[in-house]
Amino acid sequence: MVAYDTDLAFVHDAGFLGLAESGAELALELLAECPDGPVLELGCGSGATAAQLLGAGREVSGWDISAGMIEIARRRAPGADFRLRSYTDTRPPEGLAMVLAIGEIFNYAFDERSGFAALSEFIGAAYDALEPGGAFLFDSAGPGRGGADGAMRDFREGEDWAILFAASEAAEPPSLTREITTFRRRYGEWRRRHETHLLHLYPSAEVRAALERVGFEIEVRPGYNGERFPGLDVFVARRG
């Protein structure tokens, strides 16, 4: 399963940064109450969030499994440390002020090791890595992510790109499949590419219970600042 190849990485960066930017706004608000220390961003994408955190004076590391995204991120935020890495590869370093994962990072099934067990394991690792008073900010897709009818379609375009995507939700096991076709103009010619993305859907109550088991203090929000999506909960988990 392809994870944001070059063209989809470009299109996402060109037209779909709203969630990353809203997430960065909330992260900066929370960081005002966090201890000093670096920030680790999982699924850092094209570096939009990292750039804002760097601008606020924070040290930032970013992990992503898309080489196309990492390439853009390194151009946008050269002061951050970006690595081609899955959250299942290694434990986060200790002494962090915040762990971020914006954009359904734990739901994607690109990595065959992903799933609720992997999320639960990472929750424990994040708690251990955070300084007292640190925060773990992430969103998670659950049942209803496909909309009221369980299916969604949309089309968007820019000056030198276009994207067509359709999503369908399954009840058992709870999952969402997205079919994504991109069109990108390069050197005067249009190129067409396609990706299929599968997402695990986790009930919000189960995610909350996994956070509580390791000792996090939890707040669940319906979205980031200014961004609301069906079936997407935002978790603000603090280490006391």
C-alpha positions in Angstrom: 0.0 0.0 0.0 1.5 3.3 -1.1 1.8 6.1 1.5 1.6 9.5 -0.1 3.8 9.2 -3.1 5.4 12.2 -4.7 2.3 13.6 -6.4 -0.2 13.1 -3.6 2.4 14.6 -1.2 2.5 17.7 -3.5 -1.3 17.9 -3.8 -1.8 17.5 -0.1 0.7 20.3 0.6 -0.8 22.6 -2.0 -4.4 22.3 -0.9 -5.0 20.4 2.3 -3.0 22.0 5.1 -6.0 23.3 7.1 -5.9 20.4 9.7 -2.1 20.8 10.2 -2.4 24.5 10.7 -5.3 24.3 13.1 -3.5 21.6 15.0 -0.5 23.8 15.3 -2.5 26.6 16.8 -3.8 24.3 19.5 -0.4 22.8 20.1 1.1 26.3 20.7 -1.7 27.1 23.1 -1.0 23.9 25.1 2.8 24.3 24.9 2.4 27.6 26.9 1.5 25.4 29.9 4.1 22.6 29.1 7.6 22.4 30.5 10.6 23.3 28.3 11.7 20.6 26.0 11.5 19.4 22.4 8.4 18.3 20.5 8.1 15.1 18.6 5.6 15.1 15.7 4.5 11.7 14.3 3.2 11.8 10.7 4.8 15.3 10.3 3.7 15.4 6.6 5.1 18.4 4.7 6.2 20.3 7.8 3.5 22.8 8.1 3.0 22.2 11.9 6.7 21.9 12.5 7.4 25.3 10.8 5.0 27.0 13.2 6.5 25.4 16.3 10.0 26.3 15.1 8.9 29.8 14.7 7.7 29.8 18.3 11.2 28.8 19.4 10.6 25.0 20.0 13.0 22.2 19.0 11.1 19.9 16.7 11.7 16.4 15.4 9.3 14.8 12.8 8.7 11.3 11.7 6.8 10.2 8.6 6.6 7.1 6.4 6.2 9.2 3.1 9.5 10.1 1.5 7.6 12.7 -0.6 6.3 14.4 2.5 9.7 14.4 4.2 11.3 16.0 1.2 8.9 18.9 1.3 9.1 19.2 5.1 12.9 19.5 4.9 12.5 22.4 2.5 9.8 24.2 4.5 11.3 23.8 8.0 15.1 23.1 7.6 15.6 23.7 11.3 13.7 20.6 12.3 15.0 17.0 12.4 12.9 15.0 10.0 13.2 11.2 9.8 11.7 8.6 7.4 10.2 6.5 10.2 7.0 4.8 11.4 5.8 5.3 15.0 6.0 1.5 15.3 9.8 1.5 14.6 11.1 2.8 17.8 10.2 4.4 21.1 10.2 8.2 21.4 13.1 9.8 23.2 12.7 10.9 26.8 12.4 14.5 28.0 9.7 15.6 25.6 7.4 18.6 26.2 4.9 17.3 23.7 4.1 14.5 21.3 1.9 15.4 18.3 0.1 13.2 15.8 -2.2 15.3 13.6 -4.2 13.8 10.7 -5.4 10.2 11.6 -1.8 9.0 12.0 -2.6 6.1 14.2 -5.5 5.0 12.0 -3.6 4.5 8.7 -2.9 0.9 7.8 0.1 1.6 5.6 2.3 -0.2 8.2 1.2 -3.8 8.7 2.1 -3.5 12.3 -0.5 -0.7 12.8 -3.7 -1.3 14.7 -5.2 -0.7 18.1 -2.6 -2.8 19.9 0.2 -0.7 18.3 -1.6 2.5 19.3 -2.0 1.3 22.9 1.7 0.4 23.1 2.6 3.8 21.8 0.4 5.5 24.3 2.4 3.9 27.1 5.7 4.9 25.4 4.5 8.5 25.0 3.6 8.8 28.6 7.1 7.6 29.6 8.8 10.0 27.2 7.0 13.1 28.3 8.2 15.3 31.1 5.7 15.9 34.0 3.3 18.4 32.7 3.9 17.5 29.1 1.1 16.8 26.6 0.2 14.2 24.0 -2.0 15.8 21.3 -3.5 13.7 18.6 -6.7 12.9 16.7 -8.3 9.6 16.0 -10.9 8.5 13.4 -13.8 6.4 14.7 -17.1 5.0 13.4 -18.9 7.7 11.4 -15.8 9.0 9.7 -17.4 8.1 6.4 -20.2 10.6 7.0 -23.9 10.1 7.7 -24.3 7.7 4.7 -20.9 5.9 5.2 -19.7 7.2 1.8 -18.2 10.4 0.6 -16.9 11.8 -2.7 -15.2 15.1 -3.6 -13.1 16.8 -6.2 -10.8 19.7 -5.8 -8.3 21.5 -8.1 -5.6 24.0 -8.2 -3.5 25.7 -10.8 -1.4 22.7 -11.7 -3.2 19.9 -9.8 -6.5 18.2 -9.3 -7.7 15.4 -7.0 -10.7 13.1 -7.0 -11.4 11.0 -3.9 -14.1 8.7 -2.6 -14.4 7.1 0.9 -16.5 4.2 2.0 -16.9 2.9 5.6 -17.2 -0.7 6.7 -18.8 -1.8 10.0 -16.8 -5.0 10.5 -14.1 -4.6 11.1 -14.6 -0.9 11.6 -12.6 0.7 8.7 -12.6 3.3 6.1 -11.2 2.9 2.5 -10.3 6.0 0.5 -9.7 5.8 -3.3 -7.6 8.8 -4.3 -6.7 9.8 -7.9 -4.4 12.7 -8.4 -3.7 14.7 -11.6 -0.5 16.8 -11.7 0.9 19.0 -14.5 4.6 18.6 -14.9 6.6 20.1 -17.8 3.5 20.9 -19.7 1.9 17.5 -19.4 -0.6 16.0 -17.0 0.2 12.9 -15.0 -2.4 10.7 -13.4 -1.7 8.5 -10.3 -3.9 6.5 -7.9 -3.6 5.4 -4.2 -5.8 3.3 -2.0 -5.7 4.2 1.7 -7.2 1.9 4.4 -7.8 3.3 7.9 -8.7 1.4 11.1 -11.5 3.1 13.0 -11.3 3.2 16.8 -14.3 4.0 19.0 -13.5 7.1 21.0 -14.3 5.4 24.3 -11.7 2.7 23.7 -9.0 5.3 22.9 -9.9 7.2 26.0 -9.7 4.0 28.1 -6.2 3.2 26.7 -5.0 6.7 27.7 -6.5 6.5 31.2 -4.9 3.1 31.8 -1.4 4.6 31.7 -2.3 7.6 33.8 -3.0 10.4 31.3 -5.4 13.2 32.3 -7.7 13.5 29.3 -9.8 16.1 27.4 -11.7 15.0 24.3 -12.6 17.8 21.7 -14.7 17.6 18.6 -11.9 19.1 16.5 -8.9 21.5 16.4 -9.3 25.2 16.4 -11.6 26.0 13.5 -11.5 22.5 12.0 -14.4 20.0 12.4 -14.7 16.6 10.6 -17.3 13.8 11.1 -16.0 10.9 13.2 -12.7 12.6 14.1 -12.0 13.2 17.8 -9.1 15.2 19.2 -7.4 14.0 22.4 -5.5 16.3 24.7 -3.7 14.0 27.1 -1.6 15.5 29.8 1.0 13.8 32.0 0.5 14.9 35.6 
